[in-house]
Amino acid sequence: MNSRVEIETAIKQLPQSEAHQLLNWLQSYLDDAWDEKIKADVSSGRLDKLIQRAKDDIKANRVKPLDEVIDNS
């Protein structure tokens, strides 16, 4: 089973409970991959400019509280 189409076909044959287990596993897998990518980017200095910009914005009071930015309705 190598192609995305084959995988999709196999998933469609799973009982719903197993599909949910697969979903949870896949989300965890993607979260871990994202975390590793961010760690690598931080270590390499790739995010240094963004981090410094954020620090500068905080120091200059150019930030808003999250409550003003996120719509919780």
MODELLER restraints for C-alpha pairs under 7 A, 6 or more apart:
rsr = mdl.restraints
at = mdl.atoms
rsr.add(forms.Gaussian(group=physical.xy_distance, feature=features.Distance(at['CA:1:A'], at['CA:7:A']), mean=6.59, stdev=0.5))
rsr.add(forms.Gaussian(group=physical.xy_distance, feature=features.Distance(at['CA:11:A'], at['CA:19:A']), mean=6.69, stdev=0.5))
rsr.add(forms.Gaussian(group=physical.xy_distance, feature=features.Distance(at['CA:41:A'], at['CA:47:A']), mean=6.20, stdev=0.5))
rsr.add(forms.Gaussian(group=physical.xy_distance, feature=features.Distance(at['CA:57:A'], at['CA:63:A']), mean=6.33, stdev=0.5))
